[in-house]
Amino acid sequence: MEHTSHGDVIKRLKRADGHLKRVIQMIEDERSCVDVAQQLHAVWKAVEQAKRVYVHDHVDHCLDRSANGEGDARALVSEFKEISRYL
């Protein structure tokens, strides 16, 4: 099964990792609270977007395939409910 968005998700998570490392360095350097808060916001946004892309990819590739007759309808609905909790 092809998950074309995984590369994008990895790129977003690496960006978040870079922001997080920067936050740690900023705190150690006793940078201003506003600057640290701004970087923390960037971390949160990057992770949030990565999560959204990842969940949508699952719906597009895994659940869509199941909906096209390759799976049990009840299991499909159950899995959709489970993964949609993370949006």
N, CA, C and O atoms as a GROMACS GRO file, in nm:
protein
  348
    1MET      N    1   0.084  -0.117   0.000
    1MET     CA    2   0.000   0.000   0.000
    1MET      C    3   0.089   0.124   0.000
    1MET      O    4   0.183   0.134   0.080
    2GLU      N    5   0.061   0.216  -0.088
    2GLU     CA    6   0.140   0.338  -0.105
    2GLU      C    7   0.088   0.450  -0.016
    2GLU      O    8  -0.029   0.489  -0.026
    3HIS      N    9   0.173   0.501   0.068
    3HIS     CA   10   0.140   0.616   0.152
    3HIS      C   11   0.224   0.733   0.103
    3HIS      O   12   0.335   0.756   0.152
    4THR      N   13   0.172   0.806   0.008
    4THR     CA   14   0.250   0.912  -0.056
    4THR      C   15   0.280   1.028   0.037
    4THR      O   16   0.375   1.103   0.013
    5SER      N   17   0.204   1.044   0.142
    5SER     CA   18   0.225   1.159   0.231
    5SER      C   19   0.328   1.133   0.340
    5SER      O   20   0.364   1.225   0.414
    6HIS      N   21   0.376   1.012   0.352
    6HIS     CA   22   0.470   0.983   0.462
    6HIS      C   23   0.595   1.069   0.454
    6HIS      O   24   0.647   1.112   0.558
    7GLY      N   25   0.645   1.095   0.334
    7GLY     CA   26   0.762   1.182   0.320
    7GLY      C   27   0.733   1.322   0.373
    7GLY      O   28   0.818   1.382   0.439
    8ASP      N   29   0.613   1.373   0.344
    8ASP     CA   30   0.573   1.504   0.393
    8ASP      C   31   0.561   1.504   0.545
    8ASP      O   32   0.602   1.599   0.611
    9VAL      N   33   0.505   1.396   0.601
    9VAL     CA   34   0.491   1.386   0.746
    9VAL      C   35   0.629   1.385   0.812
    9VAL      O   36   0.650   1.453   0.913
   10ILE      N   37   0.720   1.309   0.757
   10ILE     CA   38   0.856   1.303   0.812
   10ILE      C   39   0.922   1.441   0.806
   10ILE      O   40   0.988   1.483   0.901
   11LYS      N   41   0.905   1.510   0.694
   11LYS     CA   42   0.962   1.645   0.680
   11LYS      C   43   0.905   1.739   0.786
   11LYS      O   44   0.979   1.817   0.846
   12ARG      N   45   0.774   1.732   0.810
   12ARG     CA   46   0.710   1.817   0.910
   12ARG      C   47   0.761   1.783   1.051
   12ARG      O   48   0.784   1.873   1.132
   13LEU      N   49   0.777   1.654   1.079
   13LEU     CA   50   0.825   1.614   1.211
   13LEU      C   51   0.971   1.654   1.233
   13LEU      O   52   1.009   1.690   1.344
   14LYS      N   53   1.051   1.648   1.129
   14LYS     CA   54   1.190   1.694   1.140
   14LYS      C   55   1.194   1.844   1.166
   14LYS      O   56   1.277   1.894   1.241
   15ARG      N   57   1.102   1.917   1.102
   15ARG     CA   58   1.093   2.060   1.126
   15ARG      C   59   1.056   2.085   1.272
   15ARG      O   60   1.114   2.171   1.337
   16ALA      N   61   0.960   2.010   1.323
   16ALA     CA   62   0.919   2.023   1.463
   16ALA      C   63   1.035   1.989   1.555
   16ALA      O   64   1.056   2.056   1.657
   17ASP      N   65   1.110   1.886   1.521
   17ASP     CA   66   1.227   1.848   1.600
   17ASP      C   67   1.328   1.961   1.605
   17ASP      O   68   1.385   1.990   1.710
   18GLY      N   69   1.351   2.025   1.492
   18GLY     CA   70   1.444   2.138   1.490
   18GLY      C   71   1.395   2.253   1.576
   18GLY      O   72   1.472   2.314   1.650
   19HIS      N   73   1.264   2.282   1.568
   19HIS     CA   74   1.207   2.387   1.652
   19HIS      C   75   1.222   2.352   1.800
   19HIS      O   76   1.255   2.438   1.882
   20LEU      N   77   1.196   2.226   1.834
   20LEU     CA   78   1.204   2.184   1.974
   20LEU      C   79   1.348   2.196   2.028
   20LEU      O   80   1.370   2.242   2.140
   21LYS      N   81   1.443   2.155   1.947
   21LYS     CA   82   1.583   2.170   1.988
   21LYS      C   83   1.617   2.317   2.009
   21LYS      O   84   1.692   2.353   2.100
   22ARG      N   85   1.561   2.401   1.923
   22ARG     CA   86   1.584   2.545   1.936
   22ARG      C   87   1.522   2.597   2.066
   22ARG      O   88   1.582   2.680   2.134
   23VAL      N   89   1.404   2.549   2.101
   23VAL     CA   90   1.338   2.590   2.225
   23VAL      C   91   1.425   2.554   2.345
   23VAL      O   92   1.445   2.635   2.436
   24ILE      N   93   1.476   2.434   2.346
   24ILE     CA   94   1.561   2.390   2.457
   24ILE      C   95   1.683   2.480   2.469
   24ILE      O   96   1.720   2.523   2.579
   25GLN      N   97   1.746   2.509   2.355
   25GLN     CA   98   1.864   2.597   2.356
   25GLN      C   99   1.826   2.737   2.403
   25GLN      O  100   1.901   2.800   2.478
   26MET      N  101   1.711   2.787   2.360
   26MET     CA  102   1.667   2.920   2.400
   26MET      C  103   1.644   2.929   2.551
   26MET      O  104   1.678   3.028   2.615
   27ILE      N  105   1.585   2.824   2.607
   27ILE     CA  106   1.561   2.822   2.752
   27ILE      C  107   1.695   2.818   2.826
   27ILE      O  108   1.715   2.889   2.924
   28GLU      N  109   1.785   2.733   2.778
   28GLU     CA  110   1.918   2.725   2.841
   28GLU      C  111   1.992   2.860   2.831
   28GLU      O  112   2.068   2.896   2.921
   29ASP      N  113   1.968   2.932   2.722
   29ASP     CA  114   2.032   3.062   2.703
   29ASP      C  115   1.955   3.176   2.770
   29ASP      O  116   1.992   3.293   2.760
   30GLU      N  117   1.848   3.140   2.840
   30GLU     CA  118   1.763   3.237   2.910
   30GLU      C  119   1.710   3.347   2.818
   30GLU      O  120   1.712   3.465   2.852
   31ARG      N  121   1.663   3.304   2.701
   31ARG     CA  122   1.603   3.398   2.606
   31ARG      C  123   1.468   3.444   2.659
   31ARG      O  124   1.415   3.387   2.754
   32SER      N  125   1.413   3.545   2.598
   32SER     CA  126   1.287   3.603   2.646
   32SER      C  127   1.173   3.502   2.638
   32SER      O  128   1.171   3.414   2.552
   33CYS      N  129   1.080   3.517   2.728
   33CYS     CA  130   0.963   3.428   2.733
   33CYS      C  131   0.882   3.435   2.605
   33CYS      O  132   0.829   3.334   2.558
   34VAL      N  133   0.872   3.553   2.547
   34VAL     CA  134   0.796   3.570   2.423
   34VAL      C  135   0.863   3.492   2.310
   34VAL      O  136   0.794   3.424   2.233
   35ASP      N  137   0.994   3.500   2.299
   35ASP     CA  138   1.065   3.426   2.195
   35ASP      C  139   1.048   3.275   2.212
   35ASP      O  140   1.026   3.202   2.115
   36VAL      N  141   1.058   3.228   2.336
   36VAL     CA  142   1.041   3.085   2.364
   36VAL      C  143   0.899   3.041   2.333
   36VAL      O  144   0.878   2.936   2.272
   37ALA      N  145   0.802   3.121   2.374
   37ALA     CA  146   0.661   3.087   2.347
   37ALA      C  147   0.635   3.080   2.198
   37ALA      O  148   0.561   2.994   2.151
   38GLN      N  149   0.695   3.171   2.122
   38GLN     CA  150   0.678   3.170   1.977
   38GLN      C  151   0.732   3.041   1.917
   38GLN      O  152   0.668   2.982   1.830
   39GLN      N  153   0.848   2.996   1.961
   39GLN     CA  154   0.906   2.872   1.911
   39GLN      C  155   0.824   2.750   1.955
   39GLN      O  156   0.807   2.655   1.878
   40LEU      N  157   0.773   2.753   2.077
   40LEU     CA  158   0.686   2.643   2.122
   40LEU      C  159   0.562   2.634   2.036
   40LEU      O  160   0.514   2.524   2.005
   41HIS      N  161   0.509   2.747   1.999
   41HIS     CA  162   0.392   2.750   1.910
   41HIS      C  163   0.427   2.687   1.775
   41HIS      O  164   0.346   2.613   1.718
   42ALA      N  165   0.545   2.716   1.724
   42ALA     CA  166   0.589   2.658   1.597
   42ALA      C  167   0.600   2.506   1.607
   42ALA      O  168   0.563   2.435   1.514
   43VAL      N  169   0.650   2.457   1.721
   43VAL     CA  170   0.659   2.312   1.742
   43VAL      C  171   0.519   2.251   1.739
   43VAL      O  172   0.495   2.152   1.669
   44TRP      N  173   0.428   2.311   1.814
   44TRP     CA  174   0.292   2.259   1.822
   44TRP      C  175   0.225   2.258   1.685
   44TRP      O  176   0.162   2.158   1.649
   45LYS      N  177   0.239   2.365   1.608
   45LYS     CA  178   0.177   2.373   1.476
   45LYS      C  179   0.235   2.268   1.382
   45LYS      O  180   0.161   2.205   1.306
   46ALA      N  181   0.366   2.248   1.385
   46ALA     CA  182   0.429   2.150   1.297
   46ALA      C  183   0.382   2.009   1.330
   46ALA      O  184   0.353   1.931   1.239
   47VAL      N  185   0.375   1.975   1.457
   47VAL     CA  186   0.329   1.842   1.498
   47VAL      C  187   0.180   1.825   1.464
   47VAL      O  188   0.140   1.720   1.414
   48GLU      N  189   0.101   1.927   1.491
   48GLU     CA  190  -0.042   1.922   1.461
   48GLU      C  191  -0.067   1.898   1.312
   48GLU      O  192  -0.151   1.816   1.275
   49GLN      N  193   0.005   1.968   1.228
   49GLN     CA  194  -0.012   1.951   1.084
   49GLN      C  195   0.036   1.813   1.039
   49GLN      O  196  -0.027   1.751   0.953
   50ALA      N  197   0.145   1.766   1.095
   50ALA     CA  198   0.193   1.631   1.061
   50ALA      C  199   0.089   1.526   1.098
   50ALA      O  200   0.064   1.433   1.022
   51LYS      N  201   0.028   1.543   1.214
   51LYS     CA  202  -0.076   1.449   1.259
   51LYS      C  203  -0.194   1.452   1.163
   51LYS      O  204  -0.244   1.347   1.124
   52ARG      N  205  -0.237   1.569   1.126
   52ARG     CA  206  -0.352   1.582   1.037
   52ARG      C  207  -0.325   1.516   0.902
   52ARG      O  208  -0.409   1.442   0.851
   53VAL      N  209  -0.209   1.542   0.845
   53VAL     CA  210  -0.173   1.482   0.717
   53VAL      C  211  -0.167   1.330   0.730
   53VAL      O  212  -0.214   1.258   0.642
   54TYR      N  213  -0.110   1.282   0.840
   54TYR     CA  214  -0.098   1.137   0.861
   54TYR      C  215  -0.234   1.070   0.873
   54TYR      O  216  -0.257   0.965   0.812
   55VAL      N  217  -0.324   1.129   0.951
   55VAL     CA  218  -0.458   1.070   0.968
   55VAL      C  219  -0.534   1.075   0.836
   55VAL      O  220  -0.599   0.977   0.800
   56HIS      N  221  -0.528   1.186   0.766
   56HIS     CA  222  -0.597   1.196   0.637
   56HIS      C  223  -0.542   1.093   0.538
   56HIS      O  224  -0.617   1.035   0.460
   57ASP      N  225  -0.412   1.071   0.541
   57ASP     CA  226  -0.351   0.970   0.455
   57ASP      C  227  -0.408   0.832   0.486
   57ASP      O  228  -0.437   0.754   0.396
   58HIS      N  229  -0.423   0.803   0.614
   58HIS     CA  230  -0.480   0.674   0.653
   58HIS      C  231  -0.622   0.660   0.601
   58HIS      O  232  -0.659   0.555   0.548
   59VAL      N  233  -0.700   0.764   0.615
   59VAL     CA  234  -0.838   0.760   0.564
   59VAL      C  235  -0.837   0.741   0.412
   59VAL      O  236  -0.912   0.659   0.360
   60ASP      N  237  -0.753   0.815   0.343
   60ASP     CA  238  -0.748   0.808   0.197
   60ASP      C  239  -0.701   0.673   0.145
   60ASP      O  240  -0.756   0.622   0.047
   61HIS      N  241  -0.602   0.614   0.210
   61HIS     CA  242  -0.542   0.492   0.156
   61HIS      C  243  -0.592   0.364   0.220
   61HIS      O  244  -0.614   0.264   0.150
   62CYS      N  245  -0.610   0.364   0.348
   62CYS     CA  246  -0.648   0.240   0.417
   62CYS      C  247  -0.799   0.224   0.426
   62CYS      O  248  -0.853   0.119   0.390
   63LEU      N  249  -0.866   0.326   0.475
   63LEU     CA  250  -1.010   0.314   0.491
   63LEU      C  251  -1.083   0.317   0.358
   63LEU      O  252  -1.184   0.250   0.341
   64ASP      N  253  -1.033   0.394   0.262
   64ASP     CA  254  -1.095   0.400   0.130
   64ASP      C  255  -1.089   0.264   0.062
   64ASP      O  256  -1.186   0.221   0.000
   65ARG      N  257  -0.976   0.196   0.074
   65ARG     CA  258  -0.961   0.063   0.017
   65ARG      C  259  -1.062  -0.034   0.080
   65ARG      O  260  -1.122  -0.116   0.011
   66SER      N  261  -1.079  -0.023   0.211
   66SER     CA  262  -1.174  -0.109   0.280
   66SER      C  263  -1.317  -0.079   0.238
   66SER      O  264  -1.400  -0.169   0.227
   67ALA      N  265  -1.346   0.048   0.213
   67ALA     CA  266  -1.481   0.088   0.173
   67ALA      C  267  -1.515   0.037   0.034
   67ALA      O  268  -1.633   0.024   0.000
   68ASN      N  269  -1.415   0.008  -0.045
   68ASN     CA  270  -1.438  -0.041  -0.181
   68ASN      C  271  -1.454  -0.192  -0.185
   68ASN      O  272  -1.423  -0.255  -0.286
   69GLY      N  273  -1.501  -0.251  -0.077
   69GLY     CA  274  -1.534  -0.392  -0.076
   69GLY      C  275  -1.426  -0.483  -0.025
   69GLY      O  276  -1.441  -0.605  -0.029
   70GLU      N  277  -1.318  -0.429   0.024
   70GLU     CA  278  -1.208  -0.513   0.070
   70GLU      C  279  -1.209  -0.533   0.221
   70GLU      O  280  -1.110  -0.578   0.278
   71GLY      N  281  -1.320  -0.499   0.287
   71GLY     CA  282  -1.323  -0.514   0.431
   71GLY      C  283  -1.465  -0.515   0.485
   71GLY      O  284  -1.560  -0.482   0.414
   72ASP      N  285  -1.477  -0.552   0.609
   72ASP     CA  286  -1.604  -0.555   0.680
   72ASP      C  287  -1.650  -0.413   0.709
   72ASP      O  288  -1.573  -0.332   0.761
   73ALA      N  289  -1.776  -0.381   0.677
   73ALA     CA  290  -1.828  -0.246   0.697
   73ALA      C  291  -1.823  -0.203   0.843
   73ALA      O  292  -1.788  -0.089   0.872
   74ARG      N  293  -1.857  -0.293   0.935
   74ARG     CA  294  -1.853  -0.257   1.077
   74ARG      C  295  -1.711  -0.226   1.123
   74ARG      O  296  -1.688  -0.131   1.198
   75ALA      N  297  -1.618  -0.305   1.077
   75ALA     CA  298  -1.477  -0.281   1.112
   75ALA      C  299  -1.430  -0.148   1.054
   75ALA      O  300  -1.354  -0.076   1.119
   76LEU      N  301  -1.474  -0.116   0.935
   76LEU     CA  302  -1.439   0.010   0.871
   76LEU      C  303  -1.491   0.129   0.952
   76LEU      O  304  -1.416   0.223   0.978
   77VAL      N  305  -1.615   0.124   0.992
   77VAL     CA  306  -1.674   0.231   1.072
   77VAL      C  307  -1.603   0.243   1.206
   77VAL      O  308  -1.574   0.353   1.252
   78SER      N  309  -1.576   0.131   1.266
   78SER     CA  310  -1.507   0.131   1.395
   78SER      C  311  -1.367   0.194   1.384
   78SER      O  312  -1.328   0.275   1.467
   79GLU      N  313  -1.295   0.156   1.281
   79GLU     CA  314  -1.161   0.211   1.262
   79GLU      C  315  -1.167   0.360   1.232
   79GLU      O  316  -1.084   0.436   1.281
   80PHE      N  317  -1.265   0.403   1.152
   80PHE     CA  318  -1.280   0.545   1.124
   80PHE      C  319  -1.308   0.623   1.252
   80PHE      O  320  -1.251   0.730   1.274
   81LYS      N  321  -1.397   0.571   1.334
   81LYS     CA  322  -1.426   0.637   1.462
   81LYS      C  323  -1.302   0.647   1.548
   81LYS      O  324  -1.276   0.749   1.611
   82GLU      N  325  -1.225   0.540   1.550
   82GLU     CA  326  -1.105   0.539   1.634
   82GLU      C  327  -1.003   0.642   1.585
   82GLU      O  328  -0.950   0.718   1.666
   83ILE      N  329  -0.975   0.643   1.456
   83ILE     CA  330  -0.871   0.735   1.406
   83ILE      C  331  -0.918   0.880   1.405
   83ILE      O  332  -0.836   0.971   1.418
   84SER      N  333  -1.048   0.902   1.390
   84SER     CA  334  -1.098   1.040   1.386
   84SER      C  335  -1.086   1.109   1.522
   84SER      O  336  -1.093   1.232   1.530
   85ARG      N  337  -1.068   1.033   1.628
   85ARG     CA  338  -1.045   1.092   1.762
   85ARG      C  339  -0.917   1.175   1.763
   85ARG      O  340  -0.902   1.265   1.846
   86TYR      N  341  -0.826   1.145   1.673
   86TYR     CA  342  -0.697   1.212   1.674
   86TYR      C  343  -0.688   1.334   1.583
   86TYR      O  344  -0.582   1.395   1.572
   87LEU      N  345  -0.798   1.368   1.519
   87LEU     CA  346  -0.798   1.488   1.435
   87LEU      C  347  -0.802   1.614   1.518
   87LEU      O  348  -0.803   1.724   1.464
   0.00000   0.00000   0.00000
